[in-house]
């Protein structure tokens, strides 16, 4: 709210107490929620890990919208120091060929134990060998033109479901963006 951003702010809340949901709404956020219990708490039960499932909900929200830019973030560890739309206009605006902006983890898979193991368990030895030297990009911070983020979120979801491990959104995203057209 203090960054100068004036566009729509939306938060997906799957399980959240009523007081927190009210505070978020009072801060100007539209809330995407699913069910409420008798106390007004937001409740949601799913077999799909929230890390993966969030992408189908983002896609569903965006599928009938025509946003110029969309930014998706994890909510606990991202702070905007300036209006992020200004940055996106500078790199994805008219006259620029880029549609997406990704944040780097500034290390390669082979050098990050959790990510390296996640890549191996998600795809097996062959794909791991192909991609272990790649730089890791954070799936928790995505930005770009609205249509590109919408379609990317659907692709991440489709690529991450029915994998051998439940939390594989980062590894599937990184393999995806290492290839054309990303």
C-alpha positions in Angstrom: 0.0 0.0 0.0 2.9 2.4 0.6 4.6 1.7 -2.7 2.4 4.0 -4.7 0.6 1.1 -6.5 -3.0 2.0 -7.3 -4.2 -1.1 -9.2 -6.2 -4.1 -8.1 -4.8 -6.1 -5.2 -6.0 -9.6 -4.8 -5.1 -12.3 -2.2 -6.0 -16.0 -2.3 -6.8 -17.1 1.2 -7.4 -20.8 1.6 -7.4 -21.1 5.4 -7.6 -18.0 7.4 -9.3 -16.7 10.6 -12.1 -14.2 10.1 -10.3 -11.3 11.9 -7.2 -11.6 9.6 -9.4 -11.8 6.5 -11.2 -8.7 7.6 -7.9 -6.8 8.1 -6.7 -7.8 4.7 -10.0 -6.7 3.1 -9.8 -3.4 5.0 -6.4 -2.8 3.5 -8.0 -2.8 0.1 -7.5 -6.4 -1.0 -10.1 -8.4 -2.9 -10.1 -11.8 -1.3 -10.5 -15.1 -3.2 -11.8 -17.6 -0.7 -13.7 -20.8 -0.9 -15.7 -21.8 2.2 -16.5 -20.4 5.6 -17.1 -22.2 8.9 -19.8 -21.1 11.4 -17.4 -18.6 12.9 -16.7 -16.9 9.5 -13.2 -18.4 9.3 -12.1 -19.2 5.7 -11.5 -23.0 5.3 -10.4 -25.0 2.3 -9.4 -28.6 2.1 -7.6 -30.0 -0.9 -5.3 -32.9 -1.8 -3.1 -30.6 -3.9 -0.4 -28.7 -2.0 -1.1 -25.0 -1.8 2.3 -24.3 -3.4 1.0 -25.9 -6.6 -2.8 -25.2 -6.3 -2.4 -21.4 -6.1 -1.5 -21.4 -9.8 -4.8 -22.7 -11.0 -6.6 -20.2 -8.8 -4.5 -17.3 -10.2 -5.3 -18.6 -13.7 -9.0 -18.9 -12.9 -9.0 -15.3 -11.6 -7.2 -13.9 -14.6 -8.9 -15.9 -17.4 -11.6 -13.3 -17.9 -9.6 -10.2 -17.1 -7.5 -8.0 -19.3 -4.8 -6.6 -17.0 -1.9 -4.7 -18.5 0.5 -6.2 -15.9 0.2 -8.8 -13.2 2.5 -9.5 -10.3 2.1 -12.7 -8.2 4.1 -13.0 -5.0 4.4 -15.1 -1.9 2.9 -13.0 0.8 5.4 -13.4 3.7 8.7 -12.4 2.2 8.2 -9.8 -0.5 8.3 -6.0 0.0 7.8 -3.4 -2.7 10.0 -0.4 -2.1 8.5 1.4 -5.2 5.5 1.1 -7.4 6.2 -2.2 -9.2 4.1 -1.1 -12.2 6.7 1.5 -13.1 9.4 -1.2 -13.2 7.2 -3.4 -15.4 6.3 -0.5 -17.8 10.1 0.1 -18.2 10.8 -3.6 -19.1 7.5 -5.0 -20.5 5.8 -1.8 -21.8 5.1 -0.7 -25.3 8.1 -1.1 -27.5 9.6 -3.9 -25.4 9.6 -7.5 -26.5 9.6 -9.0 -23.0 6.3 -10.3 -21.6 7.6 -11.8 -18.3 10.1 -10.9 -15.6 11.5 -13.4 -13.2 13.5 -13.1 -10.0 16.7 -15.1 -9.6 17.8 -17.0 -6.5 21.4 -16.1 -7.6 22.6 -19.7 -7.4 22.6 -22.8 -9.5 20.6 -25.9 -8.7 23.7 -28.0 -8.0 24.8 -25.5 -5.4 21.6 -25.4 -3.5 20.8 -28.6 -1.6 17.0 -28.4 -1.2 16.5 -27.2 -4.8 18.9 -29.7 -6.2 17.1 -32.6 -4.4 13.7 -31.2 -5.5 14.8 -31.1 -9.1 16.1 -34.7 -8.9 12.9 -36.0 -7.2 10.6 -34.2 -9.5 12.1 -35.3 -12.8 14.6 -38.1 -12.2 18.3 -38.5 -13.1 18.2 -37.7 -16.8 16.4 -34.3 -16.5 18.4 -33.5 -13.4 21.6 -33.9 -15.3 20.4 -31.6 -18.0 19.3 -28.8 -15.7 21.5 -29.0 -12.5 23.9 -26.3 -13.8 21.0 -23.8 -14.5 20.4 -20.8 -12.3 17.3 -21.1 -10.1 14.5 -18.6 -10.6 12.0 -18.0 -7.8 8.4 -19.2 -8.6 7.2 -17.1 -5.7 7.7 -13.8 -7.5 6.4 -13.6 -11.1 5.5 -10.5 -13.1 4.7 -9.5 -16.6 1.9 -8.8 -19.0 -1.4 -10.0 -17.9 -2.0 -12.6 -20.6 1.5 -14.0 -20.2 1.2 -14.4 -16.4 -2.2 -16.0 -16.8 -0.9 -18.6 -19.3 2.3 -19.2 -17.4 0.3 -20.0 -14.2 -1.8 -22.6 -16.0 1.3 -24.1 -17.5 3.0 -24.3 -14.0 -0.1 -26.0 -12.6 -0.4 -28.5 -15.4 3.3 -29.3 -15.2 3.3 -29.7 -11.4 0.3 -32.0 -10.8 0.7 -35.8 -10.8 4.5 -35.6 -10.1 6.3 -38.0 -7.8 6.6 -35.4 -5.1 3.9 -32.9 -4.0 5.9 -29.7 -3.8 7.4 -29.3 -7.2 6.3 -25.9 -8.5 9.7 -24.3 -8.4 11.4 -27.2 -10.3 8.7 -27.5 -12.9 8.8 -23.7 -13.4 12.5 -23.6 -13.8 12.6 -26.4 -16.3 9.8 -24.8 -18.3 11.5 -21.3 -18.5 14.8 -22.9 -19.6 13.1 -23.8 -22.9 11.3 -22.1 -25.7 9.2 -20.0 -25.8 10.1 -18.8 -22.3 
